[in-house]
């Protein structure tokens, strides 16, 4: 959502009705909630045996997501400006 918000919506302002980044910001905040749905989806005995529960894994996923977004934003290419004859 960071890449979408910066690439497509940031220059259009905040509000979604103008094409802004409001909706992508809300989706990004909701997705990065600290309470993981893994407790609901994954059987707690199996996940706790592997060690996939806890704040450490949530923080690692958040940092990994930020790193991926940063990589995508630094490598993006802008289309060449078209000349009007």
Contact map, one row per residue, 1 for C-alpha under 8 A:
1111100000000000000000011011000000000000000000000000000000000000000000000000000000000
1111110000000000000000011001000000000000000000000000000000000000000010000000000000000
1111111000000000000000000000000000000000000000000000000000000000000010011000000000000
1111111110000000000000010000000000000000000000000000000000000000000000000000000000000
1111111111000000000110011000000000000000000000000000000000000000000000000000000000000
0111111111100000000010000000000000000000000000000000000000000000000000000000000000000
0011111111000000000000000000000000000000000000000000000000000000000000001000000000000
0001111111100000000000000000000000000000000000000000000000000000000000000000000000000
0001111111111000001110000000000000000000000000000000000000000000000000000000000000000
0000111111111100000110000000000000000000000000000000000000000000000000000000000000000
0000010111111000000100000000000000000000000000000000000000000000000000000000000000000
0000000011111100011110000000000000000000000000000000000000000000000000000000000000000
0000000011111110011110000000000000000000000000000000000000000000000000000000000000000
0000000001011111010111000000000000000000000000000000000000000000000000000000000000000
0000000000001111111111100000000000000000000000000000000000000000000000000000000000000
0000000000000111111111100000000000000000000000000000000000000000000000000000000000000
0000000000000011111100000000000000000000000000000000000000000000000000000000000000000
0000000000011111111100000000000000000000000000000000000000000000000000000000000000000
0000000010011011111110000000000000000000000000000000000000000000000000000000000000000
0000100011111111111111100000000000000000000000000000000000000000000000000000000000000
0000110011011111001111111000000000000000000000000000000000000000000000000000000000000
0000000000000111000111111100000000000000000000000000000000000000000000000000000000000
0000000000000011000111111110000000000000000000000000000000000000000000000000000000000
1101100000000000000011111111000000000000000000000000000000000000000000000000000000000
1100100000000000000011111111100000000000000000000000000000000000000000000000000000000
0000000000000000000001111111110000000000000000000000000000000000000000000000000000000
1000000000000000000000111111111000000000000000000000000000000000000000000000000000000
1100000000000000000000011111111100000000000000000000000000000000000000000000000000000
0000000000000000000000001111111110000000000000000000000000000000000000000000000000000
0000000000000000000000000111111110000000000000000000000000000000000000000000000000000
0000000000000000000000000011111110000000000000000000000000000000000000000000000000000
0000000000000000000000000001111111000000000000000000000000000100000000000000000000000
0000000000000000000000000000111111110000000000000000000000000000000000000000000000000
0000000000000000000000000000000111110000000000000000001001000000000000000000000000000
0000000000000000000000000000000011111000000000000000000000000000000000000000000000000
0000000000000000000000000000000011111110000000000000000001000000000000000000000000000
0000000000000000000000000000000000111111100000000000000000000000000000000000000000000
0000000000000000000000000000000000011111110000000000100000000000000000000000000000000
0000000000000000000000000000000000011111111100000000100000000000000000000000000000000
0000000000000000000000000000000000001111111000000000000000000000000000000000000000000
0000000000000000000000000000000000001111111000000000000000000000000000000000000000000
0000000000000000000000000000000000000111111101100000000000000000000000000000000000000
0000000000000000000000000000000000000011111111100000000000000000000000000000000000000
0000000000000000000000000000000000000010011111110000000000000000000000000000000000000
0000000000000000000000000000000000000000001111111000000000000000000000000000000000000
0000000000000000000000000000000000000000011111111100000000000000000000000000000000000
0000000000000000000000000000000000000000011111111111100000000000000000000000000000000
0000000000000000000000000000000000000000000111111111100000000000000000000000000000000
0000000000000000000000000000000000000000000011111110000000000000000000000000000000000
0000000000000000000000000000000000000000000001111111000000000000000000000000000000000
0000000000000000000000000000000000000000000000111111110000000000000000000000000000000
0000000000000000000000000000000000000000000000110111110010000000000000000000000000000
0000000000000000000000000000000000000110000000110011111010000000000000000000000000000
0000000000000000000000000000000000000000000000000011111111000000000000000000000000000
0000000000000000000000000000000001000000000000000000111111100000000000000000000000000
0000000000000000000000000000000000000000000000000000011111110000000000000000000000000
0000000000000000000000000000000000000000000000000001111111111000000000000000000000000
0000000000000000000000000000000001010000000000000000011111111100000000000000000000000
0000000000000000000000000000000000000000000000000000001111111110000000000000000000000
0000000000000000000000000000000000000000000000000000000111111111000000000000000000000
0000000000000000000000000000000000000000000000000000000011111111100000000000000000000
0000000000000000000000000000000100000000000000000000000001111111110000000000000000000
0000000000000000000000000000000000000000000000000000000000111111111000000000000000000
0000000000000000000000000000000000000000000000000000000000011111111100000000000000000
0000000000000000000000000000000000000000000000000000000000001111111110000000000000000
0000000000000000000000000000000000000000000000000000000000000111111111000000000000000
0000000000000000000000000000000000000000000000000000000000000011111111100000000000000
0000000000000000000000000000000000000000000000000000000000000001111111110000000000000
0110000000000000000000000000000000000000000000000000000000000000111111111000000000000
0000000000000000000000000000000000000000000000000000000000000000011111111100000000000
0000000000000000000000000000000000000000000000000000000000000000001111111110000000000
0010000000000000000000000000000000000000000000000000000000000000000111111111000000000
0010001000000000000000000000000000000000000000000000000000000000000011111111000000000
0000000000000000000000000000000000000000000000000000000000000000000001111111000000000
0000000000000000000000000000000000000000000000000000000000000000000000111111100000000
0000000000000000000000000000000000000000000000000000000000000000000000011111110000000
0000000000000000000000000000000000000000000000000000000000000000000000000011111000000
0000000000000000000000000000000000000000000000000000000000000000000000000001111100000
0000000000000000000000000000000000000000000000000000000000000000000000000000111110000
0000000000000000000000000000000000000000000000000000000000000000000000000000011111000
0000000000000000000000000000000000000000000000000000000000000000000000000000001111100
0000000000000000000000000000000000000000000000000000000000000000000000000000000111110
0000000000000000000000000000000000000000000000000000000000000000000000000000000011111
0000000000000000000000000000000000000000000000000000000000000000000000000000000001111
0000000000000000000000000000000000000000000000000000000000000000000000000000000000111
